Amino acid sequence: IRVARTFPVIVEQDESGYFTVTCPVLSGCYSQGKTLKEAMENIKEAIELCLEELTEDEIPDTSNILVSQVVVS
């Protein structure tokens, strides 16, 4: 039985309109897509591939990660 896990991702849109998505807790885990939906589907696949390379003990615990934003003026 596979356990569902939640991973934080950072989404950026570049000058050409493509969306780049990175998973900061998994080294080298990133993807992109023409649309936000495509980019999110692609990063999910990239995360799954990264997890295949890790043992259970190497998978980062993301239960204590809070994703937020700060406004600075």
All heavy atoms as TSV, in Angstrom:
chain	resi	resn	atom	element	x	y	z
A	1	ILE	N	N	0.853	-1.183	0.000
A	1	ILE	CA	C	0.000	0.000	0.000
A	1	ILE	C	C	0.887	1.230	0.000
A	1	ILE	O	O	1.775	1.355	0.832
A	1	ILE	CB	C	-0.917	0.027	1.242
A	1	ILE	CG1	C	-1.848	-1.178	1.216
A	1	ILE	CG2	C	-1.687	1.329	1.310
A	1	ILE	CD1	C	-2.683	-1.333	2.453
A	2	ARG	N	N	0.638	2.135	-0.942
A	2	ARG	CA	C	1.404	3.383	-1.010
A	2	ARG	C	C	0.776	4.436	-0.113
A	2	ARG	O	O	-0.438	4.600	-0.088
A	2	ARG	CB	C	1.447	3.896	-2.446
A	2	ARG	CG	C	2.301	3.017	-3.343
A	2	ARG	CD	C	2.379	3.562	-4.713
A	2	ARG	NE	N	3.070	4.845	-4.691
A	2	ARG	CZ	C	3.392	5.509	-5.781
A	2	ARG	NH1	N	3.086	5.035	-6.958
A	2	ARG	NH2	N	4.011	6.654	-5.713
A	3	VAL	N	N	1.600	5.132	0.616
A	3	VAL	CA	C	1.137	6.197	1.491
A	3	VAL	C	C	1.126	7.504	0.708
A	3	VAL	O	O	2.119	7.848	0.053
A	3	VAL	CB	C	2.075	6.324	2.721
A	3	VAL	CG1	C	1.674	7.495	3.589
A	3	VAL	CG2	C	2.096	5.034	3.505
A	4	ALA	N	N	0.023	8.224	0.759
A	4	ALA	CA	C	-0.054	9.535	0.093
A	4	ALA	C	C	0.767	10.534	0.899
A	4	ALA	O	O	0.696	10.566	2.123
A	4	ALA	CB	C	-1.494	9.997	-0.011
A	5	ARG	N	N	1.572	11.308	0.210
A	5	ARG	CA	C	2.407	12.313	0.854
A	5	ARG	C	C	2.177	13.652	0.169
A	5	ARG	O	O	1.879	13.710	-1.012
A	5	ARG	CB	C	3.877	11.939	0.730
A	5	ARG	CG	C	4.266	10.723	1.531
A	5	ARG	CD	C	5.765	10.521	1.425
A	5	ARG	NE	N	6.250	9.758	2.541
A	5	ARG	CZ	C	6.494	8.440	2.517
A	5	ARG	NH1	N	6.321	7.808	1.553
A	5	ARG	NH2	N	6.921	7.776	3.536
A	6	THR	N	N	2.391	14.703	0.912
A	6	THR	CA	C	2.257	16.056	0.376
A	6	THR	C	C	3.637	16.695	0.339
A	6	THR	O	O	4.377	16.647	1.330
A	6	THR	CB	C	1.322	16.896	1.269
A	6	THR	OG1	O	0.045	16.258	1.315
A	6	THR	CG2	C	1.160	18.302	0.710
A	7	PHE	N	N	3.993	17.281	-0.801
A	7	PHE	CA	C	5.283	17.946	-0.963
A	7	PHE	C	C	5.061	19.395	-1.380
A	7	PHE	O	O	4.220	19.673	-2.244
A	7	PHE	CB	C	6.128	17.233	-2.024
A	7	PHE	CG	C	6.625	15.897	-1.580
A	7	PHE	CD1	C	5.887	14.753	-1.797
A	7	PHE	CD2	C	7.835	15.782	-0.919
A	7	PHE	CE1	C	6.325	13.521	-1.364
A	7	PHE	CE2	C	8.297	14.547	-0.477
A	7	PHE	CZ	C	7.539	13.414	-0.702
A	8	PRO	N	N	5.835	20.323	-0.805
A	8	PRO	CA	C	5.730	21.719	-1.226
A	8	PRO	C	C	6.368	21.909	-2.596
A	8	PRO	O	O	7.350	21.239	-2.928
A	8	PRO	CB	C	6.512	22.473	-0.149
A	8	PRO	CG	C	7.531	21.479	0.327
A	8	PRO	CD	C	6.850	20.130	0.229
A	9	VAL	N	N	5.784	22.790	-3.377
A	9	VAL	CA	C	6.368	23.135	-4.676
A	9	VAL	C	C	6.343	24.652	-4.836
A	9	VAL	O	O	5.509	25.338	-4.245
A	9	VAL	CB	C	5.632	22.465	-5.863
A	9	VAL	CG1	C	5.782	20.960	-5.824
A	9	VAL	CG2	C	4.175	22.849	-5.930
A	10	ILE	N	N	7.262	25.132	-5.639
A	10	ILE	CA	C	7.331	26.556	-5.978
A	10	ILE	C	C	7.067	26.679	-7.470
A	10	ILE	O	O	7.714	26.007	-8.277
A	10	ILE	CB	C	8.705	27.149	-5.619
A	10	ILE	CG1	C	8.940	27.019	-4.111
A	10	ILE	CG2	C	8.808	28.599	-6.075
A	10	ILE	CD1	C	10.346	27.347	-3.678
A	11	VAL	N	N	6.120	27.544	-7.827
A	11	VAL	CA	C	5.723	27.725	-9.224
A	11	VAL	C	C	6.138	29.124	-9.671
A	11	VAL	O	O	5.851	30.106	-8.991
A	11	VAL	CB	C	4.195	27.564	-9.400
A	11	VAL	CG1	C	3.802	27.739	-10.858
A	11	VAL	CG2	C	3.723	26.231	-8.854
A	12	GLU	N	N	6.809	29.178	-10.809
A	12	GLU	CA	C	7.190	30.465	-11.399
A	12	GLU	C	C	6.812	30.450	-12.871
A	12	GLU	O	O	6.927	29.413	-13.529
A	12	GLU	CB	C	8.697	30.700	-11.276
A	12	GLU	CG	C	9.185	30.760	-9.843
A	12	GLU	CD	C	10.683	30.914	-9.786
A	12	GLU	OE1	O	11.152	32.078	-9.852
A	12	GLU	OE2	O	11.371	29.890	-9.689
A	13	GLN	N	N	6.379	31.592	-13.390
A	13	GLN	CA	C	6.089	31.704	-14.814
A	13	GLN	C	C	7.186	32.545	-15.452
A	13	GLN	O	O	7.475	33.656	-15.000
A	13	GLN	CB	C	4.718	32.346	-15.036
A	13	GLN	CG	C	4.261	32.291	-16.476
A	13	GLN	CD	C	2.832	32.766	-16.649
A	13	GLN	OE1	O	2.307	33.502	-15.837
A	13	GLN	NE2	N	2.210	32.331	-17.726
A	14	ASP	N	N	7.810	31.999	-16.501
A	14	ASP	CA	C	8.918	32.721	-17.136
A	14	ASP	C	C	8.409	33.702	-18.191
A	14	ASP	O	O	7.201	33.820	-18.433
A	14	ASP	CB	C	9.965	31.755	-17.691
A	14	ASP	CG	C	9.469	30.903	-18.853
A	14	ASP	OD1	O	8.442	31.240	-19.479
A	14	ASP	OD2	O	10.124	29.889	-19.153
A	15	GLU	N	N	9.346	34.387	-18.811
A	15	GLU	CA	C	9.021	35.440	-19.791
A	15	GLU	C	C	8.234	34.907	-20.982
A	15	GLU	O	O	7.445	35.623	-21.589
A	15	GLU	CB	C	10.298	36.110	-20.315
A	15	GLU	CG	C	11.297	36.536	-19.277
A	15	GLU	CD	C	12.180	35.396	-18.792
A	15	GLU	OE1	O	12.631	34.544	-19.586
A	15	GLU	OE2	O	12.398	35.328	-17.572
A	16	SER	N	N	8.451	33.645	-21.340
A	16	SER	CA	C	7.767	33.072	-22.497
A	16	SER	C	C	6.406	32.484	-22.140
A	16	SER	O	O	5.709	31.974	-23.009
A	16	SER	CB	C	8.647	32.009	-23.155
A	16	SER	OG	O	8.899	30.957	-22.243
A	17	GLY	N	N	6.046	32.542	-20.843
A	17	GLY	CA	C	4.740	32.056	-20.424
A	17	GLY	C	C	4.731	30.646	-19.881
A	17	GLY	O	O	3.708	30.170	-19.401
A	18	TYR	N	N	5.877	29.945	-19.950
A	18	TYR	CA	C	5.964	28.592	-19.403
A	18	TYR	C	C	5.996	28.654	-17.877
A	18	TYR	O	O	6.506	29.613	-17.298
A	18	TYR	CB	C	7.227	27.875	-19.890
A	18	TYR	CG	C	7.061	27.186	-21.214
A	18	TYR	CD1	C	7.113	27.894	-22.399
A	18	TYR	CD2	C	6.857	25.814	-21.278
A	18	TYR	CE1	C	6.956	27.264	-23.622
A	18	TYR	CE2	C	6.702	25.169	-22.498
A	18	TYR	CZ	C	6.745	25.906	-23.665
A	18	TYR	OH	O	6.590	25.279	-24.867
A	19	PHE	N	N	5.466	27.613	-17.264
A	19	PHE	CA	C	5.500	27.491	-15.811
A	19	PHE	C	C	6.606	26.521	-15.421
A	19	PHE	O	O	6.672	25.408	-15.939
A	19	PHE	CB	C	4.156	26.982	-15.281
A	19	PHE	CG	C	3.042	27.984	-15.436
A	19	PHE	CD1	C	2.268	28.005	-16.585
A	19	PHE	CD2	C	2.789	28.924	-14.447
A	19	PHE	CE1	C	1.247	28.920	-16.737
A	19	PHE	CE2	C	1.765	29.852	-14.591
A	19	PHE	CZ	C	0.996	29.845	-15.746
A	20	THR	N	N	7.481	26.968	-14.522
A	20	THR	CA	C	8.535	26.125	-13.978
A	20	THR	C	C	8.161	25.812	-12.540
A	20	THR	O	O	7.775	26.705	-11.787
A	20	THR	CB	C	9.893	26.857	-14.014
A	20	THR	OG1	O	10.193	27.196	-15.366
A	20	THR	CG2	C	11.003	25.997	-13.460
A	21	VAL	N	N	8.261	24.539	-12.171
A	21	VAL	CA	C	7.883	24.112	-10.826
A	21	VAL	C	C	9.045	23.341	-10.212
A	21	VAL	O	O	9.623	22.465	-10.846
A	21	VAL	CB	C	6.630	23.203	-10.854
A	21	VAL	CG1	C	6.134	22.956	-9.441
A	21	VAL	CG2	C	5.522	23.798	-11.709
A	22	THR	N	N	9.405	23.693	-8.978
A	22	THR	CA	C	10.455	22.979	-8.265
A	22	THR	C	C	9.908	22.465	-6.942
A	22	THR	O	O	9.014	23.065	-6.349
A	22	THR	CB	C	11.675	23.892	-7.972
A	22	THR	OG1	O	11.217	25.018	-7.209
A	22	THR	CG2	C	12.325	24.367	-9.247
A	23	CYS	N	N	10.459	21.353	-6.493
A	23	CYS	CA	C	10.139	20.801	-5.177
A	23	CYS	C	C	11.386	21.001	-4.321
A	23	CYS	O	O	12.364	20.265	-4.474
A	23	CYS	CB	C	9.761	19.326	-5.279
A	23	CYS	SG	S	9.343	18.604	-3.682
A	24	PRO	N	N	11.383	22.004	-3.438
A	24	PRO	CA	C	12.606	22.366	-2.716
A	24	PRO	C	C	13.129	21.314	-1.743
A	24	PRO	O	O	14.294	21.370	-1.369
A	24	PRO	CB	C	12.224	23.653	-1.984
A	24	PRO	CG	C	10.741	23.609	-1.872
A	24	PRO	CD	C	10.255	22.863	-3.092
A	25	VAL	N	N	12.312	20.358	-1.334
A	25	VAL	CA	C	12.785	19.352	-0.374
A	25	VAL	C	C	13.411	18.140	-1.048
A	25	VAL	O	O	13.988	17.283	-0.380
A	25	VAL	CB	C	11.671	18.904	0.603
A	25	VAL	CG1	C	11.187	20.079	1.434
A	25	VAL	CG2	C	10.542	18.217	-0.121
A	26	LEU	N	N	13.308	18.061	-2.382
A	26	LEU	CA	C	13.917	16.967	-3.136
A	26	LEU	C	C	14.942	17.562	-4.092
A	26	LEU	O	O	14.593	18.251	-5.054
A	26	LEU	CB	C	12.857	16.169	-3.909
A	26	LEU	CG	C	11.823	15.432	-3.060
A	26	LEU	CD1	C	10.724	14.863	-3.949
A	26	LEU	CD2	C	12.478	14.327	-2.249
A	27	SER	N	N	16.194	17.323	-3.833
A	27	SER	CA	C	17.282	17.903	-4.616
A	27	SER	C	C	17.141	17.583	-6.102
A	27	SER	O	O	16.976	16.426	-6.488
A	27	SER	CB	C	18.616	17.382	-4.092
A	27	SER	OG	O	19.678	17.924	-4.821
A	28	GLY	N	N	17.192	18.618	-6.930
A	28	GLY	CA	C	17.151	18.442	-8.376
A	28	GLY	C	C	15.789	18.077	-8.932
A	28	GLY	O	O	15.689	17.675	-10.085
A	29	CYS	N	N	14.732	18.233	-8.137
A	29	CYS	CA	C	13.391	17.847	-8.584
A	29	CYS	C	C	12.662	19.075	-9.123
A	29	CYS	O	O	12.256	19.961	-8.365
A	29	CYS	CB	C	12.609	17.216	-7.432
A	29	CYS	SG	S	11.023	16.530	-7.945
A	30	TYR	N	N	12.509	19.121	-10.438
A	30	TYR	CA	C	11.839	20.244	-11.078
A	30	TYR	C	C	11.201	19.786	-12.378
A	30	TYR	O	O	11.516	18.723	-12.914
A	30	TYR	CB	C	12.821	21.389	-11.339
A	30	TYR	CG	C	13.952	20.996	-12.257
A	30	TYR	CD1	C	13.840	21.174	-13.626
A	30	TYR	CD2	C	15.119	20.431	-11.755
A	30	TYR	CE1	C	14.875	20.799	-14.479
A	30	TYR	CE2	C	16.146	20.059	-12.587
A	30	TYR	CZ	C	16.015	20.251	-13.951
A	30	TYR	OH	O	17.028	19.868	-14.787
A	31	SER	N	N	10.290	20.593	-12.897
A	31	SER	CA	C	9.653	20.316	-14.176
A	31	SER	C	C	9.067	21.613	-14.704
A	31	SER	O	O	9.224	22.670	-14.096
A	31	SER	CB	C	8.556	19.245	-14.014
A	31	SER	OG	O	8.172	18.757	-15.282
A	32	GLN	N	N	8.382	21.506	-15.833
A	32	GLN	CA	C	7.754	22.688	-16.427
A	32	GLN	C	C	6.557	22.268	-17.252
A	32	GLN	O	O	6.320	21.090	-17.479
A	32	GLN	CB	C	8.742	23.464	-17.276
A	32	GLN	CG	C	9.195	22.733	-18.527
A	32	GLN	CD	C	10.117	23.598	-19.378
A	32	GLN	OE1	O	10.569	24.656	-18.964
A	32	GLN	NE2	N	10.397	23.140	-20.575
A	33	GLY	N	N	5.813	23.249	-17.713
A	33	GLY	CA	C	4.683	22.988	-18.588
A	33	GLY	C	C	4.200	24.263	-19.234
A	33	GLY	O	O	4.468	25.358	-18.738
A	34	LYS	N	N	3.480	24.128	-20.334
A	34	LYS	CA	C	2.927	25.297	-21.030
A	34	LYS	C	C	1.814	25.943	-20.220
A	34	LYS	O	O	1.616	27.142	-20.286
A	34	LYS	CB	C	2.384	24.902	-22.405
A	34	LYS	CG	C	3.443	24.573	-23.421
A	34	LYS	CD	C	2.816	24.267	-24.761
A	34	LYS	CE	C	3.874	23.917	-25.790
A	34	LYS	NZ	N	3.282	23.630	-27.109
A	35	THR	N	N	1.073	25.119	-19.480
A	35	THR	CA	C	-0.003	25.609	-18.625
A	35	THR	C	C	0.309	25.232	-17.182
A	35	THR	O	O	1.123	24.333	-16.921
A	35	THR	CB	C	-1.359	24.997	-19.019
A	35	THR	OG1	O	-1.310	23.576	-18.777
A	35	THR	CG2	C	-1.695	25.267	-20.480
A	36	LEU	N	N	-0.362	25.877	-16.249
A	36	LEU	CA	C	-0.166	25.545	-14.844
A	36	LEU	C	C	-0.600	24.105	-14.589
A	36	LEU	O	O	0.087	23.364	-13.872
A	36	LEU	CB	C	-0.948	26.509	-13.959
A	36	LEU	CG	C	-0.838	26.279	-12.453
A	36	LEU	CD1	C	0.611	26.307	-11.997
A	36	LEU	CD2	C	-1.669	27.303	-11.707
A	37	LYS	N	N	-1.698	23.688	-15.190
A	37	LYS	CA	C	-2.177	22.313	-15.014
A	37	LYS	C	C	-1.130	21.311	-15.499
A	37	LYS	O	O	-0.822	20.337	-14.812
A	37	LYS	CB	C	-3.487	22.109	-15.759
A	37	LYS	CG	C	-4.043	20.712	-15.603
A	37	LYS	CD	C	-5.347	20.537	-16.362
A	37	LYS	CE	C	-5.822	19.095	-16.207
A	37	LYS	NZ	N	-7.018	18.810	-16.959
A	38	GLU	N	N	-0.569	21.550	-16.673
A	38	GLU	CA	C	0.457	20.654	-17.221
A	38	GLU	C	C	1.694	20.639	-16.321
A	38	GLU	O	O	2.265	19.583	-16.046
A	38	GLU	CB	C	0.833	21.087	-18.637
A	38	GLU	CG	C	1.891	20.211	-19.275
A	38	GLU	CD	C	2.313	20.686	-20.665
A	38	GLU	OE1	O	2.260	21.911	-20.938
A	38	GLU	OE2	O	2.703	19.831	-21.464
A	39	ALA	N	N	2.105	21.806	-15.849
A	39	ALA	CA	C	3.283	21.892	-14.992
A	39	ALA	C	C	3.065	21.122	-13.692
A	39	ALA	O	O	3.971	20.422	-13.221
A	39	ALA	CB	C	3.619	23.355	-14.694
A	40	MET	N	N	1.875	21.209	-13.122
A	40	MET	CA	C	1.585	20.496	-11.877
A	40	MET	C	C	1.530	18.983	-12.102
A	40	MET	O	O	1.990	18.216	-11.261
A	40	MET	CB	C	0.287	21.014	-11.261
A	40	MET	CG	C	0.385	22.475	-10.805
A	40	MET	SD	S	1.735	22.796	-9.644
A	40	MET	CE	C	1.036	22.087	-8.165
A	41	GLU	N	N	0.993	18.562	-13.213
A	41	GLU	CA	C	1.003	17.128	-13.543
A	41	GLU	C	C	2.437	16.637	-13.732
A	41	GLU	O	O	2.798	15.555	-13.267
A	41	GLU	CB	C	0.179	16.867	-14.810
A	41	GLU	CG	C	-1.308	17.045	-14.619
A	41	GLU	CD	C	-2.103	17.021	-15.920
A	41	GLU	OE1	O	-1.502	16.906	-17.015
A	41	GLU	OE2	O	-3.332	17.125	-15.834
A	42	ASN	N	N	3.258	17.451	-14.388
A	42	ASN	CA	C	4.645	17.076	-14.640
A	42	ASN	C	C	5.468	17.013	-13.352
A	42	ASN	O	O	6.306	16.123	-13.190
A	42	ASN	CB	C	5.290	18.036	-15.640
A	42	ASN	CG	C	4.716	17.878	-17.035
A	42	ASN	OD1	O	4.061	16.885	-17.344
A	42	ASN	ND2	N	4.931	18.864	-17.883
A	43	ILE	N	N	5.241	17.961	-12.416
A	43	ILE	CA	C	6.020	17.921	-11.173
A	43	ILE	C	C	5.591	16.730	-10.324
A	43	ILE	O	O	6.423	16.127	-9.634
A	43	ILE	CB	C	5.946	19.242	-10.374
A	43	ILE	CG1	C	7.008	19.278	-9.276
A	43	ILE	CG2	C	4.582	19.468	-9.771
A	43	ILE	CD1	C	8.424	19.250	-9.730
A	44	LYS	N	N	4.334	16.354	-10.391
A	44	LYS	CA	C	3.890	15.166	-9.656
A	44	LYS	C	C	4.650	13.936	-10.149
A	44	LYS	O	O	5.159	13.140	-9.356
A	44	LYS	CB	C	2.385	14.965	-9.818
A	44	LYS	CG	C	1.865	13.796	-9.037
A	44	LYS	CD	C	0.357	13.661	-9.191
A	44	LYS	CE	C	-0.143	12.428	-8.460
A	44	LYS	NZ	N	-1.583	12.234	-8.612
A	45	GLU	N	N	4.777	13.813	-11.468
A	45	GLU	CA	C	5.530	12.697	-12.050
A	45	GLU	C	C	7.005	12.772	-11.663
A	45	GLU	O	O	7.625	11.759	-11.327
A	45	GLU	CB	C	5.375	12.698	-13.567
A	45	GLU	CG	C	6.028	11.528	-14.245
A	45	GLU	CD	C	5.818	11.521	-15.750
A	45	GLU	OE1	O	4.811	12.067	-16.226
A	45	GLU	OE2	O	6.683	10.971	-16.445
A	46	ALA	N	N	7.571	13.983	-11.680
A	46	ALA	CA	C	8.980	14.158	-11.317
A	46	ALA	C	C	9.212	13.779	-9.852
A	46	ALA	O	O	10.204	13.125	-9.523
A	46	ALA	CB	C	9.422	15.602	-11.564
A	47	ILE	N	N	8.294	14.148	-8.970
A	47	ILE	CA	C	8.413	13.793	-7.559
A	47	ILE	C	C	8.359	12.282	-7.402
A	47	ILE	O	O	9.163	11.690	-6.673
A	47	ILE	CB	C	7.320	14.491	-6.721
A	47	ILE	CG1	C	7.612	15.990	-6.629
A	47	ILE	CG2	C	7.230	13.869	-5.323
A	47	ILE	CD1	C	6.485	16.816	-6.034
A	48	GLU	N	N	7.427	11.637	-8.097
A	48	GLU	CA	C	7.321	10.175	-8.028
A	48	GLU	C	C	8.617	9.512	-8.483
A	48	GLU	O	O	9.091	8.552	-7.862
A	48	GLU	CB	C	6.136	9.687	-8.860
A	48	GLU	CG	C	4.790	10.053	-8.253
A	48	GLU	CD	C	3.607	9.810	-9.173
A	48	GLU	OE1	O	3.803	9.610	-10.401
A	48	GLU	OE2	O	2.462	9.832	-8.672
A	49	LEU	N	N	9.232	10.034	-9.545
A	49	LEU	CA	C	10.498	9.480	-10.031
A	49	LEU	C	C	11.621	9.693	-9.017
A	49	LEU	O	O	12.441	8.802	-8.791
A	49	LEU	CB	C	10.865	10.092	-11.385
A	49	LEU	CG	C	9.971	9.688	-12.560
A	49	LEU	CD1	C	10.283	10.537	-13.787
A	49	LEU	CD2	C	10.133	8.211	-12.862
A	50	CYS	N	N	11.666	10.877	-8.397
A	50	CYS	CA	C	12.680	11.143	-7.376
A	50	CYS	C	C	12.505	10.206	-6.191
A	50	CYS	O	O	13.488	9.700	-5.645
A	50	CYS	CB	C	12.598	12.595	-6.906
A	50	CYS	SG	S	13.204	13.800	-8.099
A	51	LEU	N	N	11.274	9.957	-5.791
A	51	LEU	CA	C	11.008	9.087	-4.645
A	51	LEU	C	C	11.422	7.647	-4.915
A	51	LEU	O	O	11.826	6.933	-3.988
A	51	LEU	CB	C	9.534	9.145	-4.248
A	51	LEU	CG	C	9.053	10.477	-3.676
A	51	LEU	CD1	C	7.556	10.422	-3.401
A	51	LEU	CD2	C	9.829	10.849	-2.422
A	52	GLU	N	N	11.332	7.228	-6.166
A	52	GLU	CA	C	11.749	5.865	-6.520
A	52	GLU	C	C	13.226	5.631	-6.228
A	52	GLU	O	O	13.643	4.500	-5.991
A	52	GLU	CB	C	11.467	5.583	-7.998
A	52	GLU	CG	C	10.020	5.372	-8.326
A	52	GLU	CD	C	9.782	5.111	-9.807
A	52	GLU	OE1	O	10.768	4.980	-10.571
A	52	GLU	OE2	O	8.609	5.054	-10.202
A	53	GLU	N	N	14.013	6.688	-6.240
A	53	GLU	CA	C	15.453	6.588	-6.021
A	53	GLU	C	C	15.827	6.619	-4.536
A	53	GLU	O	O	16.986	6.425	-4.193
A	53	GLU	CB	C	16.176	7.726	-6.746
A	53	GLU	CG	C	15.948	7.741	-8.246
A	53	GLU	CD	C	16.475	6.483	-8.921
A	53	GLU	OE1	O	17.587	6.041	-8.573
A	53	GLU	OE2	O	15.752	5.937	-9.778
A	54	LEU	N	N	14.856	6.876	-3.654
A	54	LEU	CA	C	15.141	7.018	-2.233
A	54	LEU	C	C	14.602	5.833	-1.445
A	54	LEU	O	O	13.583	5.251	-1.810
A	54	LEU	CB	C	14.481	8.299	-1.698
A	54	LEU	CG	C	14.901	9.615	-2.340
A	54	LEU	CD1	C	14.082	10.765	-1.767
A	54	LEU	CD2	C	16.382	9.860	-2.159
A	55	THR	N	N	15.295	5.523	-0.353
A	55	THR	CA	C	14.753	4.533	0.576
A	55	THR	C	C	13.718	5.249	1.448
A	55	THR	O	O	13.673	6.488	1.504
A	55	THR	CB	C	15.853	3.948	1.478
A	55	THR	OG1	O	16.348	4.988	2.326
A	55	THR	CG2	C	16.981	3.345	0.665
A	56	GLU	N	N	12.919	4.485	2.150
A	56	GLU	CA	C	11.892	5.065	3.028
A	56	GLU	C	C	12.515	6.033	4.030
A	56	GLU	O	O	11.952	7.100	4.299
A	56	GLU	CB	C	11.144	3.947	3.751
A	56	GLU	CG	C	9.912	4.399	4.486
A	56	GLU	CD	C	8.804	4.921	3.586
A	56	GLU	OE1	O	8.662	4.431	2.444
A	56	GLU	OE2	O	8.069	5.824	4.035
A	57	ASP	N	N	13.680	5.707	4.564
A	57	ASP	CA	C	14.354	6.566	5.546
A	57	ASP	C	C	14.894	7.860	4.931
A	57	ASP	O	O	15.124	8.836	5.649
A	57	ASP	CB	C	15.503	5.818	6.213
A	57	ASP	CG	C	15.016	4.706	7.128
A	57	ASP	OD1	O	13.839	4.742	7.538
A	57	ASP	OD2	O	15.809	3.798	7.425
A	58	GLU	N	N	15.122	7.865	3.626
A	58	GLU	CA	C	15.676	9.050	2.960
A	58	GLU	C	C	14.597	10.042	2.524
A	58	GLU	O	O	14.908	11.182	2.187
A	58	GLU	CB	C	16.482	8.631	1.731
A	58	GLU	CG	C	17.732	7.850	2.055
A	58	GLU	CD	C	18.421	7.312	0.817
A	58	GLU	OE1	O	17.736	6.889	-0.140
A	58	GLU	OE2	O	19.665	7.305	0.813
A	59	ILE	N	N	13.349	9.630	2.530
A	59	ILE	CA	C	12.263	10.523	2.109
A	59	ILE	C	C	12.065	11.580	3.191
A	59	ILE	O	O	11.855	11.258	4.358
A	59	ILE	CB	C	10.957	9.744	1.867
A	59	ILE	CG1	C	11.160	8.763	0.707
A	59	ILE	CG2	C	9.802	10.693	1.570
A	59	ILE	CD1	C	9.993	7.836	0.459
A	60	PRO	N	N	12.149	12.865	2.808
A	60	PRO	CA	C	12.041	13.923	3.808
A	60	PRO	C	C	10.647	13.962	4.447
A	60	PRO	O	O	9.646	13.729	3.783
A	60	PRO	CB	C	12.311	15.212	3.035
A	60	PRO	CG	C	12.378	14.861	1.614
A	60	PRO	CD	C	12.369	13.384	1.473
A	61	ASP	N	N	10.633	14.275	5.745
A	61	ASP	CA	C	9.376	14.457	6.471
A	61	ASP	C	C	8.882	15.877	6.181
A	61	ASP	O	O	9.528	16.847	6.561
A	61	ASP	CB	C	9.603	14.263	7.964
A	61	ASP	CG	C	8.355	14.501	8.783
A	61	ASP	OD1	O	7.250	14.600	8.210
A	61	ASP	OD2	O	8.475	14.592	10.016
A	62	THR	N	N	7.770	15.988	5.498
A	62	THR	CA	C	7.240	17.305	5.135
A	62	THR	C	C	6.076	17.728	6.024
A	62	THR	O	O	5.453	18.751	5.769
A	62	THR	CB	C	6.795	17.318	3.664
A	62	THR	OG1	O	5.784	16.324	3.484
A	62	THR	CG2	C	7.963	17.065	2.728
A	63	SER	N	N	5.796	16.960	7.070
A	63	SER	CA	C	4.652	17.263	7.925
A	63	SER	C	C	4.835	18.556	8.722
A	63	SER	O	O	3.861	19.145	9.181
A	63	SER	CB	C	4.382	16.104	8.886
A	63	SER	OG	O	5.475	15.918	9.762
A	64	ASN	N	N	6.063	19.007	8.875
A	64	ASN	CA	C	6.329	20.217	9.654
A	64	ASN	C	C	6.616	21.436	8.778
A	64	ASN	O	O	7.090	22.446	9.269
A	64	ASN	CB	C	7.493	19.975	10.622
A	64	ASN	CG	C	8.774	19.624	9.890
A	64	ASN	OD1	O	8.750	19.358	8.696
A	64	ASN	ND2	N	9.879	19.623	10.593
A	65	ILE	N	N	6.318	21.357	7.486
A	65	ILE	CA	C	6.590	22.473	6.580
A	65	ILE	C	C	5.331	23.311	6.408
A	65	ILE	O	O	4.261	22.798	6.091
A	65	ILE	CB	C	7.079	21.974	5.212
A	65	ILE	CG1	C	8.427	21.282	5.362
A	65	ILE	CG2	C	7.168	23.128	4.207
A	65	ILE	CD1	C	8.943	20.668	4.087
A	66	LEU	N	N	5.477	24.612	6.623
A	66	LEU	CA	C	4.391	25.561	6.419
A	66	LEU	C	C	4.758	26.432	5.229
A	66	LEU	O	O	5.831	27.040	5.214
A	66	LEU	CB	C	4.196	26.430	7.664
A	66	LEU	CG	C	3.214	27.585	7.543
A	66	LEU	CD1	C	1.797	27.040	7.336
A	66	LEU	CD2	C	3.280	28.467	8.765
A	67	VAL	N	N	3.899	26.478	4.241
A	67	VAL	CA	C	4.139	27.300	3.062
A	67	VAL	C	C	3.331	28.592	3.229
A	67	VAL	O	O	2.138	28.557	3.470
A	67	VAL	CB	C	3.732	26.568	1.766
A	67	VAL	CG1	C	3.953	27.466	0.555
A	67	VAL	CG2	C	4.509	25.273	1.633
A	68	SER	N	N	4.014	29.705	3.114
A	68	SER	CA	C	3.369	30.993	3.304
A	68	SER	C	C	4.063	32.034	2.455
A	68	SER	O	O	5.038	31.732	1.751
A	68	SER	CB	C	3.438	31.381	4.786
A	68	SER	OG	O	2.647	32.510	5.035
A	69	GLN	N	N	3.560	33.243	2.521
A	69	GLN	CA	C	4.168	34.352	1.796
A	69	GLN	C	C	4.312	35.535	2.738
A	69	GLN	O	O	3.544	35.674	3.693
A	69	GLN	CB	C	3.305	34.792	0.602
A	69	GLN	CG	C	3.181	33.732	-0.465
A	69	GLN	CD	C	2.304	34.188	-1.615
A	69	GLN	OE1	O	1.411	35.018	-1.459
A	69	GLN	NE2	N	2.558	33.642	-2.786
A	70	VAL	N	N	5.272	36.381	2.462
A	70	VAL	CA	C	5.495	37.581	3.258
A	70	VAL	C	C	5.511	38.760	2.304
A	70	VAL	O	O	6.152	38.729	1.255
A	70	VAL	CB	C	6.857	37.497	4.006
A	70	VAL	CG1	C	7.150	38.785	4.730
A	70	VAL	CG2	C	6.857	36.319	4.948
A	71	VAL	N	N	4.804	39.818	2.675
A	71	VAL	CA	C	4.785	41.047	1.884
A	71	VAL	C	C	5.745	42.041	2.529
A	71	VAL	O	O	5.665	42.291	3.733
A	71	VAL	CB	C	3.366	41.650	1.815
A	71	VAL	CG1	C	3.389	42.976	1.068
A	71	VAL	CG2	C	2.400	40.666	1.179
A	72	VAL	N	N	6.667	42.560	1.754
A	72	VAL	CA	C	7.628	43.540	2.238
A	72	VAL	C	C	7.459	44.806	1.412
A	72	VAL	O	O	7.427	44.749	0.180
A	72	VAL	CB	C	9.081	43.009	2.102
A	72	VAL	CG1	C	10.076	44.048	2.565
A	72	VAL	CG2	C	9.241	41.705	2.860
A	73	SER	N	N	7.335	45.925	2.078
A	73	SER	CA	C	7.182	47.193	1.326
A	73	SER	C	C	8.292	48.149	1.636
A	73	SER	O	O	9.086	47.960	2.496
A	73	SER	CB	C	5.829	47.821	1.642
A	73	SER	OG	O	5.688	48.050	3.022
